[in-house]
């Protein structure tokens, strides 16, 4: 049985990924609780979702800090105060420096099959536009651990979808997001069960729980 882990959710937008995680928790499919939500932009729907769920929700805008180091320190303080076991980036678009003690405890989901179509500036519809422009026949999503390089951390899970001849960025995004809604909770569950083991930049999934 997986232990109940405390999640810190970082977001910059509408909060669809936060909503999906909360739905899995409420349905008893995920042994987790969202301990804190941190938004990098004011007025986004993700803040409302967090507050409506009774979660400690904070706004931390990068431009209000003199340096990226100061911003990162503030983020880490909020996560420490919430005693977050795992940090989940949920459409979080601001750069922060992850300290060594959080490496292996920060996840992200990317709307493409990394290492393709990743890196700075590759997020949201920019990704799907690039996939279509390249004529790819398959796309998908990737859950990965986060390091201090864009989209370069060890891959945990991937789910693929077909790219159709008549796809637009919107239709492809919708198809990929349906898989994101399955992959992210699954990766969180594997973390909670102690089944993720990173060695040499590769994540191995153990067959049995180690908690």
Residue frames as a rotation matrix with the C-alpha (Angstrom) as fourth column:
UNK 1
0.584 0.812 0.000 0.00
0.812 -0.584 0.000 0.00
0.000 0.000 -1.000 0.00
UNK 2
-0.213 -0.655 0.725 1.44
0.590 -0.678 -0.439 3.36
0.779 0.334 0.531 -1.00
UNK 3
-0.411 0.035 -0.911 1.90
0.808 -0.449 -0.382 5.91
-0.422 -0.893 0.156 1.75
UNK 4
0.718 0.657 0.229 0.02
0.695 -0.667 -0.268 9.19
-0.023 0.352 -0.936 1.42
UNK 5
-0.395 -0.918 0.022 2.46
0.914 -0.390 0.113 11.73
-0.095 0.065 0.993 0.07
UNK 6
0.370 0.422 -0.827 2.25
0.400 -0.876 -0.268 15.51
-0.838 -0.232 -0.494 0.23
UNK 7
0.034 -0.271 0.962 2.32
0.999 -0.031 -0.044 17.29
0.042 0.962 0.270 -3.12
UNK 8
-0.157 -0.076 -0.985 3.40
0.114 -0.992 0.058 20.79
-0.981 -0.103 0.164 -3.99
UNK 9
0.272 0.346 0.898 1.81
0.923 0.170 -0.345 21.95
-0.272 0.923 -0.273 -7.25
UNK 10
-0.452 -0.462 -0.763 3.45
0.134 -0.881 0.454 24.73
-0.882 0.104 0.460 -9.28
UNK 11
0.050 0.560 0.827 1.39
0.959 0.203 -0.196 26.33
-0.278 0.803 -0.527 -12.04
UNK 12
-0.840 -0.340 -0.422 1.12
0.200 -0.918 0.343 29.36
-0.504 0.204 0.839 -14.29
UNK 13
-0.856 0.485 -0.178 -2.28
-0.355 -0.300 0.885 28.91
0.376 0.821 0.429 -15.92
UNK 14
-0.147 0.989 -0.018 -5.70
-0.730 -0.096 0.676 27.35
0.667 0.112 0.737 -15.92
UNK 15
-0.428 -0.106 0.898 -5.03
-0.864 0.340 -0.372 24.51
-0.266 -0.935 -0.236 -13.52
UNK 16
0.478 0.647 -0.594 -6.33
-0.791 0.612 0.031 21.61
0.383 0.455 0.804 -15.65
UNK 17
-0.154 -0.620 -0.769 -3.52
-0.089 0.784 -0.614 19.37
0.984 -0.026 -0.176 -14.46
UNK 18
-0.900 -0.074 0.430 -4.16
-0.418 -0.133 -0.899 20.33
0.123 -0.988 0.088 -10.83
UNK 19
0.006 0.993 0.120 -7.84
-0.991 0.022 -0.134 19.54
-0.135 -0.118 0.984 -11.36
UNK 20
0.384 0.083 -0.920 -6.97
-0.498 0.857 -0.130 16.14
0.777 0.508 0.370 -12.81
UNK 21
-0.651 -0.685 -0.327 -4.72
-0.034 0.457 -0.889 15.27
0.758 -0.567 -0.321 -9.87
UNK 22
-0.730 0.441 0.522 -7.41
-0.665 -0.279 -0.693 16.34
-0.160 -0.853 0.496 -7.38
UNK 23
0.307 0.877 -0.370 -9.98
-0.928 0.362 0.090 14.19
0.213 0.316 0.925 -9.18
UNK 24
0.067 -0.365 -0.929 -7.74
-0.144 0.917 -0.371 11.14
0.987 0.159 0.009 -8.87
UNK 25
-0.911 -0.391 0.128 -7.19
-0.152 0.032 -0.988 11.83
0.382 -0.920 -0.089 -5.16
UNK 26
-0.419 0.832 0.364 -10.91
-0.882 -0.278 -0.381 12.28
-0.215 -0.480 0.850 -4.47
UNK 27
0.463 0.589 -0.662 -11.70
-0.762 0.646 0.042 9.06
0.452 0.485 0.748 -6.35
UNK 28
0.657 -0.255 0.710 -9.28
-0.490 0.571 0.659 7.16
-0.573 -0.780 0.250 -4.12
UNK 29
0.950 -0.291 0.116 -6.99
0.275 0.594 -0.756 6.38
0.151 0.750 0.644 -7.04
UNK 30
0.125 -0.927 0.355 -4.00
0.183 -0.330 -0.926 8.29
0.975 0.180 0.128 -5.71
UNK 31
0.544 -0.008 -0.839 -2.52
0.829 0.160 0.535 8.12
0.130 -0.987 0.094 -2.20
UNK 32
-0.631 -0.733 0.255 -1.67
0.706 -0.678 -0.205 11.79
0.323 0.051 0.945 -2.03
UNK 33
0.515 0.716 -0.472 -2.82
0.781 -0.619 -0.086 15.16
-0.354 -0.324 -0.877 -0.77
UNK 34
0.120 -0.438 0.891 -2.08
0.610 -0.675 -0.415 18.54
0.783 0.593 0.186 -2.31
UNK 35
0.080 -0.197 -0.977 -0.34
0.978 -0.175 0.115 20.44
-0.193 -0.965 0.179 0.47
UNK 36
-0.064 -0.150 -0.987 0.35
0.106 -0.984 0.143 23.69
-0.992 -0.096 0.079 -1.39
UNK 37
0.481 0.153 0.863 -0.31
0.875 -0.022 -0.483 25.38
-0.055 0.988 -0.145 -4.73
UNK 38
-0.109 -0.569 -0.815 2.12
0.267 -0.807 0.527 28.05
-0.958 -0.160 0.240 -5.93
UNK 39
0.662 0.381 0.646 1.24
0.727 -0.117 -0.676 30.18
-0.182 0.917 -0.354 -8.96
UNK 40
-0.430 -0.891 -0.147 3.68
0.773 -0.447 0.450 32.39
-0.467 0.080 0.881 -10.85
UNK 41
-0.843 0.228 0.488 0.99
0.198 -0.711 0.674 34.54
0.501 0.665 0.554 -12.49
UNK 42
-0.805 0.590 -0.057 -1.89
-0.167 -0.318 -0.933 36.46
-0.569 -0.742 0.355 -10.89
UNK 43
-0.171 0.893 -0.415 -5.50
-0.828 -0.359 -0.431 35.93
-0.534 0.270 0.801 -11.80
UNK 44
-0.651 -0.084 -0.755 -5.12
-0.604 0.660 0.447 32.47
0.460 0.747 -0.480 -13.28
UNK 45
0.382 0.908 -0.172 -7.84
-0.661 0.398 0.636 29.84
0.646 -0.129 0.752 -12.84
UNK 46
-0.009 -0.468 -0.884 -5.37
0.302 0.841 -0.448 27.50
0.953 -0.271 0.134 -11.13
UNK 47
-0.908 -0.282 0.311 -5.32
-0.161 -0.451 -0.878 29.82
0.388 -0.847 0.364 -8.09
UNK 48
-0.165 0.940 0.298 -9.11
-0.962 -0.220 0.164 29.63
0.220 -0.260 0.940 -7.82
UNK 49
0.413 0.299 -0.860 -9.09
-0.264 0.943 0.201 25.83
0.872 0.144 0.468 -8.09
UNK 50
-0.502 -0.703 -0.504 -6.57
0.344 0.371 -0.862 25.59
0.793 -0.607 0.056 -5.26
UNK 51
-0.889 0.172 0.424 -8.47
-0.433 -0.613 -0.661 27.97
0.146 -0.771 0.619 -3.00
UNK 52
0.083 0.989 -0.119 -11.84
-0.904 0.125 0.409 26.34
0.419 0.073 0.905 -3.74
UNK 53
0.349 -0.035 -0.936 -10.31
0.064 0.998 -0.014 23.01
0.935 -0.055 0.350 -2.69
UNK 54
0.983 0.074 0.167 -9.15
-0.148 -0.205 0.967 24.51
0.106 -0.976 -0.190 0.61
UNK 55
0.468 -0.883 -0.036 -5.47
0.869 0.467 -0.161 24.22
0.159 0.044 0.986 -0.30
UNK 56
0.349 -0.489 -0.799 -2.85
0.262 -0.768 0.585 26.70
-0.900 -0.414 -0.139 0.90
UNK 57
0.485 -0.061 0.872 -2.35
0.873 -0.009 -0.487 28.74
0.038 0.998 0.049 -2.27
UNK 58
0.175 -0.555 -0.813 0.34
0.332 -0.744 0.579 31.34
-0.927 -0.372 0.054 -2.90
UNK 59
0.950 -0.021 0.311 1.27
0.284 -0.354 -0.891 33.77
0.129 0.935 -0.330 -5.65
UNK 60
0.273 -0.928 -0.255 5.03
0.273 -0.179 0.945 34.07
-0.923 -0.327 0.204 -6.25
UNK 61
0.983 0.132 0.130 5.78
0.166 -0.322 -0.932 36.31
-0.081 0.938 -0.338 -9.23
UNK 62
0.295 -0.951 0.096 9.38
0.955 0.296 -0.005 36.16
-0.024 0.093 0.995 -10.49
UNK 63
0.000 -0.324 0.946 9.47
0.509 -0.815 -0.279 39.87
0.861 0.481 0.165 -11.31
UNK 64
0.822 0.338 0.459 8.89
-0.205 -0.576 0.791 40.73
0.532 -0.744 -0.404 -7.66
UNK 65
0.777 -0.628 -0.038 12.29
0.357 0.391 0.848 39.27
-0.518 -0.673 0.528 -6.74
UNK 66
0.527 -0.604 -0.598 15.66
-0.625 -0.752 0.209 40.87
-0.576 0.263 -0.774 -7.53
UNK 67
-0.494 -0.748 -0.444 17.30
-0.868 0.399 0.294 37.66
-0.043 0.531 -0.847 -8.80
UNK 68
0.219 0.520 -0.826 16.35
-0.530 0.774 0.347 34.15
0.819 0.361 0.445 -9.88
UNK 69
-0.628 -0.511 -0.586 18.21
0.235 0.593 -0.770 32.93
0.741 -0.622 -0.252 -6.78
UNK 70
-0.907 0.334 0.257 15.98
-0.395 -0.463 -0.793 35.02
-0.146 -0.821 0.552 -4.50
UNK 71
0.003 0.940 -0.341 12.89
-0.972 0.083 0.219 33.76
0.234 0.331 0.914 -6.32
UNK 72
-0.013 -0.084 -0.996 14.07
-0.179 0.981 -0.080 30.17
0.984 0.177 -0.028 -6.03
UNK 73
-0.924 -0.355 -0.138 14.75
0.090 0.150 -0.985 30.57
0.371 -0.923 -0.107 -2.31
UNK 74
-0.572 0.784 0.243 11.21
-0.791 -0.448 -0.416 31.86
-0.217 -0.430 0.876 -1.80
UNK 75
0.200 0.633 -0.748 9.76
-0.768 0.575 0.281 28.92
0.608 0.518 0.601 -3.71
UNK 76
-0.343 -0.431 -0.835 11.75
0.111 0.864 -0.491 26.42
0.933 -0.262 -0.248 -1.69
UNK 77
-0.962 0.027 0.272 10.68
-0.268 -0.272 -0.924 28.05
0.049 -0.962 0.269 1.59
UNK 78
-0.120 0.993 0.004 7.02
-0.992 -0.120 -0.048 27.63
-0.047 -0.010 0.999 0.64
UNK 79
0.282 0.169 -0.944 7.58
-0.440 0.897 0.029 24.00
0.852 0.408 0.328 -0.34
UNK 80
-0.705 -0.600 -0.378 9.51
0.104 0.439 -0.892 23.32
0.702 -0.668 -0.247 2.87
UNK 81
-0.766 0.468 0.441 6.77
-0.633 -0.430 -0.643 24.92
-0.111 -0.772 0.626 4.98
UNK 82
0.273 0.920 -0.280 4.23
-0.955 0.295 0.038 22.65
0.118 0.257 0.959 3.28
UNK 83
-0.212 -0.481 0.851 6.47
-0.566 0.770 0.295 19.62
-0.797 -0.419 -0.435 3.89
UNK 84
0.638 0.454 -0.622 6.11
-0.758 0.229 -0.610 18.62
-0.135 0.861 0.491 0.25
UNK 85
0.245 -0.508 0.826 7.36
0.006 0.853 0.522 15.12
-0.970 -0.122 0.212 -0.53
UNK 86
-0.368 -0.254 0.895 6.98
0.858 0.279 0.432 15.62
-0.359 0.926 0.116 -4.28
UNK 87
-0.263 0.226 -0.938 6.74
-0.224 -0.960 -0.169 18.77
-0.938 0.166 0.303 -6.38
UNK 88
-0.123 0.318 0.940 4.64
0.861 0.506 -0.058 18.57
-0.494 0.802 -0.336 -9.55
UNK 89
-0.802 -0.113 -0.587 4.99
-0.179 -0.892 0.415 21.20
-0.570 0.438 0.695 -12.25
UNK 90
-0.157 0.867 0.473 1.57
0.793 0.396 -0.462 21.69
-0.588 0.303 -0.750 -13.82
UNK 91
0.461 0.227 0.858 2.02
0.781 -0.562 -0.271 24.13
0.421 0.795 -0.437 -16.67
UNK 92
0.699 -0.320 -0.639 4.60
0.340 -0.638 0.691 26.10
-0.629 -0.701 -0.337 -14.69
UNK 93
0.754 -0.286 0.592 6.45
0.572 -0.159 -0.805 28.46
0.325 0.945 0.044 -17.02
UNK 94
0.786 -0.486 0.381 8.85
-0.560 -0.821 0.108 30.27
0.260 -0.298 -0.918 -14.68
UNK 95
0.219 -0.805 -0.552 12.46
0.140 0.586 -0.798 29.19
0.966 0.097 0.241 -14.22
UNK 96
0.729 -0.129 0.672 13.63
-0.677 -0.280 0.681 28.40
0.101 -0.951 -0.292 -10.70
UNK 97
-0.255 -0.912 -0.322 16.78
-0.684 0.405 -0.607 26.77
0.684 0.066 -0.727 -9.41
UNK 98
0.799 0.541 -0.263 16.12
-0.257 0.702 0.664 23.39
0.544 -0.463 0.700 -7.85
UNK 99
0.143 -0.782 0.607 18.39
-0.989 -0.096 0.110 22.69
-0.028 -0.616 -0.787 -4.87
UNK 100
-0.634 -0.528 -0.565 20.18
-0.585 0.805 -0.096 19.36
0.505 0.270 -0.820 -4.65
UNK 101
-0.908 0.247 0.339 17.90
-0.143 0.576 -0.805 18.07
-0.394 -0.779 -0.487 -1.90
UNK 102
0.103 0.988 -0.117 14.89
-0.496 -0.051 -0.867 18.41
-0.862 0.147 0.485 -4.22
UNK 103
-0.342 -0.265 -0.901 16.48
-0.927 0.254 0.277 16.64
0.156 0.930 -0.333 -7.19
UNK 104
-0.884 0.105 -0.456 14.52
0.066 0.993 0.101 13.42
0.463 0.059 -0.884 -7.69
UNK 105
-0.533 0.735 -0.419 11.50
0.700 0.106 -0.706 14.99
-0.474 -0.670 -0.571 -5.99
UNK 106
-0.204 0.460 -0.864 10.35
-0.430 -0.835 -0.343 17.35
-0.879 0.302 0.368 -8.76
UNK 107
-0.408 0.174 0.896 8.31
0.698 0.693 0.183 16.09
-0.589 0.700 -0.404 -11.74
UNK 108
-0.428 0.354 -0.832 7.03
-0.597 -0.801 -0.034 17.71
-0.679 0.482 0.554 -14.90
UNK 109
0.078 0.436 0.896 4.77
0.598 0.699 -0.392 16.62
-0.797 0.567 -0.207 -17.72
UNK 110
-0.567 -0.377 -0.732 5.64
-0.377 -0.672 0.637 17.71
-0.732 0.638 0.239 -21.25
UNK 111
0.425 0.900 0.090 3.22
-0.303 0.236 -0.923 17.49
-0.853 0.366 0.373 -24.21
UNK 112
0.553 -0.299 -0.778 5.61
-0.761 0.200 -0.618 15.67
0.340 0.933 -0.117 -26.55
UNK 113
0.952 -0.286 -0.111 7.83
0.304 0.925 0.228 12.61
0.037 -0.251 0.967 -26.59
UNK 114
0.631 -0.775 0.029 11.08
-0.745 -0.596 0.300 13.92
-0.215 -0.210 -0.954 -25.15
UNK 115
-0.270 -0.593 -0.759 13.86
0.552 -0.741 0.382 14.44
-0.789 -0.316 0.528 -26.06
UNK 116
-0.606 0.109 0.788 12.07
0.729 -0.320 0.605 15.64
0.318 0.941 0.115 -29.21
UNK 117
-0.008 0.664 0.748 10.34
0.301 -0.711 0.635 19.02
0.954 0.230 -0.194 -29.14
UNK 118
0.606 0.116 -0.787 11.66
0.795 -0.089 0.600 20.07
-0.001 -0.989 -0.146 -25.74
UNK 119
-0.479 -0.878 0.023 13.72
0.867 -0.477 -0.148 22.95
0.141 -0.051 0.989 -24.41
UNK 120
-0.614 0.175 -0.770 13.21
0.294 -0.854 -0.429 26.63
-0.733 -0.490 0.472 -23.73
UNK 121
-0.610 0.457 -0.648 10.13
-0.701 -0.692 0.173 28.06
-0.369 0.560 0.742 -25.43
UNK 122
-0.656 0.380 -0.652 8.66
-0.266 0.692 0.671 24.65
0.706 0.614 -0.353 -26.21
UNK 123
-0.878 0.478 0.006 5.43
0.147 0.281 -0.948 24.55
-0.455 -0.832 -0.317 -24.23
UNK 124
-0.079 0.979 -0.189 1.71
-0.120 -0.197 -0.973 24.31
-0.990 -0.054 0.133 -24.90
UNK 125
0.822 0.545 0.164 0.61
0.108 0.133 -0.985 24.93
-0.559 0.828 0.050 -28.47
UNK 126
0.331 -0.793 -0.511 4.17
-0.917 -0.398 0.025 25.82
-0.224 0.461 -0.859 -29.52
UNK 127
-0.535 -0.528 0.660 4.96
-0.433 0.842 0.323 22.12
-0.726 -0.113 -0.679 -29.13
UNK 128
0.101 0.670 0.735 1.97
0.388 0.654 -0.650 20.87
-0.916 0.351 -0.194 -31.12
UNK 129
0.845 0.129 -0.519 2.59
-0.355 -0.591 -0.724 23.40
-0.400 0.796 -0.454 -33.90
UNK 130
-0.072 -0.969 -0.236 6.19
-0.953 -0.003 0.302 22.19
-0.294 0.247 -0.923 -34.17
UNK 131
-0.442 -0.012 0.897 5.12
-0.063 0.998 -0.018 18.52
-0.895 -0.065 -0.441 -34.24
UNK 132
0.564 0.749 0.348 2.70
0.352 0.163 -0.922 19.20
-0.747 0.642 -0.172 -37.08
UNK 133
0.703 -0.348 -0.620 5.18
-0.645 -0.680 -0.349 21.36
-0.301 0.645 -0.703 -38.99
UNK 134
-0.374 -0.918 0.133 7.72
-0.809 0.393 0.436 18.53
-0.453 0.056 -0.890 -38.87
UNK 135
0.058 0.490 -0.870 5.21
-0.850 0.481 0.215 16.03
0.524 0.727 0.445 -40.23
UNK 136
-0.829 -0.385 0.405 5.48
-0.553 0.666 -0.501 13.66
-0.077 -0.640 -0.765 -37.27
UNK 137
-0.307 0.703 -0.641 3.26
-0.282 0.576 0.767 10.59
0.909 0.417 0.022 -37.36
UNK 138
0.279 0.311 -0.909 3.33
0.756 0.512 0.408 10.03
0.592 -0.801 -0.092 -33.59
UNK 139
-0.268 -0.366 0.891 3.35
-0.403 -0.797 -0.449 12.41
0.875 -0.479 0.067 -30.64
UNK 140
0.277 0.386 -0.880 2.44
0.598 0.647 0.472 12.04
0.752 -0.657 -0.052 -26.98
UNK 141
0.716 -0.041 0.697 3.45
-0.495 -0.734 0.464 13.12
0.493 -0.677 -0.546 -23.51
UNK 142
-0.045 -0.820 -0.570 6.40
0.353 0.521 -0.777 12.57
0.935 -0.236 0.266 -21.20
UNK 143
0.964 0.149 0.221 6.56
-0.162 -0.333 0.929 12.62
0.211 -0.931 -0.297 -17.41
UNK 144
0.232 -0.955 -0.187 10.11
0.467 0.278 -0.840 13.25
0.853 0.107 0.510 -16.25
UNK 145
0.420 -0.268 -0.867 12.09
0.834 -0.263 0.485 14.24
-0.358 -0.927 0.113 -13.21
UNK 146
0.902 -0.035 0.430 13.21
0.170 -0.887 -0.429 17.86
0.397 0.460 -0.794 -13.39
UNK 147
0.028 -0.901 -0.433 16.77
0.967 -0.086 0.240 19.10
-0.254 -0.425 0.869 -13.16
UNK 148
0.166 0.014 -0.986 18.06
0.219 -0.975 0.023 22.60
-0.961 -0.220 -0.165 -13.83
UNK 149
-0.924 -0.298 -0.240 17.98
-0.171 -0.240 0.956 22.23
-0.343 0.924 0.171 -17.62
UNK 150
-0.139 0.942 -0.306 14.78
-0.904 -0.247 -0.348 22.62
-0.403 0.228 0.886 -19.63
UNK 151
0.726 0.661 -0.190 13.12
-0.679 0.646 -0.349 19.25
-0.108 0.382 0.918 -20.28
UNK 152
0.067 -0.829 -0.556 16.39
-0.697 0.359 -0.620 17.38
0.713 0.429 -0.554 -19.75
UNK 153
-0.252 -0.173 0.952 15.65
-0.926 0.329 -0.186 15.33
-0.281 -0.928 -0.243 -16.63
UNK 154
-0.971 -0.208 0.120 15.32
-0.181 0.962 0.206 11.53
-0.159 0.179 -0.971 -16.56
UNK 155
-0.380 0.858 -0.344 12.19
-0.721 -0.041 0.692 10.18
0.580 0.511 0.634 -18.26
UNK 156
-0.648 0.261 0.716 9.69
-0.539 0.507 -0.673 8.34
-0.538 -0.822 -0.188 -16.03
UNK 157
-0.152 0.701 0.696 6.76
0.504 0.661 -0.556 7.54
-0.850 0.267 -0.454 -18.34
UNK 158
-0.822 0.028 -0.568 5.68
-0.461 -0.619 0.636 8.22
-0.334 0.785 0.522 -21.90
UNK 159
-0.060 0.832 0.551 2.37
0.396 0.526 -0.752 7.74
-0.916 0.173 -0.362 -23.66
UNK 160
-0.933 -0.358 -0.041 2.04
0.073 -0.299 0.951 7.96
-0.353 0.885 0.305 -27.44
UNK 161
0.206 0.977 -0.050 -0.82
0.098 -0.071 -0.993 9.13
-0.974 0.200 -0.111 -29.66
UNK 162
-0.122 -0.210 0.970 -1.20
0.964 0.209 0.167 9.10
-0.238 0.955 0.177 -33.45
UNK 163
-0.487 0.016 -0.873 -0.88
-0.151 -0.986 0.066 12.32
-0.860 0.164 0.483 -35.41
UNK 164
0.140 0.675 0.724 -3.62
0.708 0.443 -0.550 12.47
-0.692 0.590 -0.416 -38.03
UNK 165
-0.509 -0.391 0.767 -3.45
0.856 -0.323 0.404 14.12
0.090 0.862 0.499 -41.43
UNK 166
0.084 0.649 0.756 -6.25
0.445 -0.704 0.554 16.56
0.892 0.290 -0.347 -40.59
UNK 167
0.215 -0.038 -0.976 -4.94
0.975 -0.051 0.217 17.48
-0.058 -0.998 0.027 -37.12
UNK 168
0.464 -0.155 0.872 -4.69
-0.010 -0.986 -0.169 21.06
0.886 0.069 -0.459 -35.95
UNK 169
-0.674 -0.713 0.191 -2.72
-0.180 -0.093 -0.979 22.16
0.716 -0.695 -0.066 -32.88
UNK 170
-0.266 0.659 0.704 -6.02
-0.961 -0.235 -0.143 22.14
0.071 -0.714 0.696 -30.97
UNK 171
0.732 0.599 -0.325 -7.07
-0.590 0.795 0.138 18.62
0.341 0.091 0.936 -31.93
UNK 172
0.127 -0.769 -0.626 -3.61
0.153 0.639 -0.754 17.22
0.980 0.000 0.199 -31.30
UNK 173
-0.678 -0.365 0.638 -3.39
-0.491 -0.421 -0.763 19.02
0.546 -0.831 0.106 -27.96
UNK 174
0.198 0.849 0.490 -6.72
-0.977 0.129 0.171 17.51
0.082 -0.512 0.855 -26.87
UNK 175
0.759 0.053 -0.649 -5.59
-0.180 0.975 -0.132 13.99
0.625 0.217 0.750 -27.79
UNK 176
-0.277 -0.938 -0.210 -2.27
0.139 0.177 -0.974 14.40
0.951 -0.299 0.082 -25.98
UNK 177
-0.497 0.090 0.863 -3.93
-0.761 -0.523 -0.383 15.91
0.417 -0.848 0.328 -22.90
UNK 178
0.660 0.750 -0.037 -6.15
-0.662 0.604 0.444 12.85
0.355 -0.268 0.895 -22.50
UNK 179
0.495 -0.569 -0.657 -2.97
0.393 0.821 -0.414 10.81
0.775 -0.053 0.630 -22.13
UNK 180
-0.526 -0.646 0.554 -1.44
-0.185 -0.549 -0.815 13.39
0.830 -0.531 0.169 -19.79
UNK 181
0.096 0.686 0.721 -4.44
-0.919 -0.216 0.329 12.88
0.381 -0.694 0.610 -17.51
UNK 182
0.945 0.164 -0.285 -3.47
-0.085 0.959 0.271 9.21
0.317 -0.232 0.920 -17.20
UNK 183
0.312 -0.922 -0.229 0.31
0.442 0.354 -0.824 9.45
0.841 0.156 0.519 -17.19
UNK 184
-0.280 -0.486 0.828 0.86
-0.445 -0.699 -0.560 12.08
0.851 -0.525 -0.021 -14.48
UNK 185
0.477 0.477 0.738 -1.23
-0.873 0.166 0.458 10.36
0.096 -0.863 0.496 -11.77
UNK 186
0.935 -0.167 -0.313 0.45
0.134 0.983 -0.125 7.07
0.329 0.075 0.941 -12.67
UNK 187
0.021 -0.993 0.117 3.92
0.249 -0.108 -0.962 8.58
0.968 0.049 0.245 -12.22
UNK 188
-0.143 0.005 0.990 2.90
-0.815 -0.568 -0.115 10.12
0.562 -0.823 0.086 -8.89
UNK 189
0.833 0.504 0.227 1.55
-0.548 0.697 0.462 6.75
0.075 -0.510 0.857 -7.75
UNK 190
0.653 -0.662 -0.368 4.82
0.403 0.715 -0.572 5.02
0.641 0.225 0.733 -8.69
UNK 191
-0.295 -0.740 0.604 6.73
-0.208 -0.567 -0.797 7.64
0.932 -0.361 0.013 -6.68
UNK 192
0.178 0.464 0.868 4.44
-0.940 -0.181 0.290 7.16
0.291 -0.867 0.403 -3.68
UNK 193
0.976 0.215 -0.018 4.99
-0.206 0.955 0.214 3.40
0.063 -0.205 0.977 -3.86
UNK 194
0.371 -0.916 0.151 8.76
-0.563 -0.092 0.821 3.88
-0.739 -0.390 -0.550 -3.89
UNK 195
0.556 -0.041 0.830 9.08
0.437 0.864 -0.250 2.18
-0.707 0.502 0.498 -7.26
UNK 196
0.946 -0.253 0.202 11.08
0.056 -0.488 -0.871 4.82
0.319 0.836 -0.448 -9.15
UNK 197
0.519 -0.851 -0.082 14.85
0.382 0.145 0.913 4.43
-0.765 -0.505 0.400 -9.16
UNK 198
0.966 -0.218 -0.141 17.07
-0.243 -0.571 -0.784 6.83
0.090 0.792 -0.604 -11.12
UNK 199
0.399 -0.885 0.239 20.51
0.297 0.371 0.880 5.58
-0.868 -0.280 0.411 -12.08
UNK 200
-0.584 -0.787 0.201 22.84
0.457 -0.114 0.882 7.29
-0.671 0.606 0.426 -14.52
UNK 201
-0.755 0.317 -0.574 20.11
-0.540 -0.798 0.269 9.49
-0.373 0.513 0.773 -15.96
UNK 202
-0.564 0.588 -0.580 17.73
-0.255 0.544 0.800 6.56
0.785 0.599 -0.157 -16.50
UNK 203
-0.287 0.565 0.774 14.62
-0.947 -0.046 -0.318 5.86
-0.144 -0.824 0.548 -14.40
UNK 204
-0.818 0.062 -0.572 13.91
-0.065 0.978 0.199 2.21
0.572 0.200 -0.796 -13.61
UNK 205
0.023 0.895 0.445 10.45
-0.917 -0.159 0.365 1.14
0.397 -0.417 0.818 -12.42
UNK 206
-0.894 -0.376 0.242 10.63
-0.447 0.773 -0.450 -1.59
-0.018 -0.511 -0.859 -9.80
UNK 207
-0.526 0.700 -0.484 8.05
0.044 0.590 0.806 -4.37
0.850 0.402 -0.341 -9.90
UNK 208
0.148 0.553 -0.820 7.27
0.852 0.350 0.389 -4.18
0.502 -0.756 -0.419 -6.20
UNK 209
0.758 0.188 0.625 6.64
-0.116 -0.904 0.412 -1.41
0.642 -0.384 -0.663 -3.72
UNK 210
-0.162 -0.884 -0.439 9.56
0.575 0.277 -0.770 -0.51
0.802 -0.377 0.463 -1.46
UNK 211
-0.166 0.161 0.973 7.77
-0.562 -0.826 0.041 1.67
0.810 -0.540 0.228 1.07
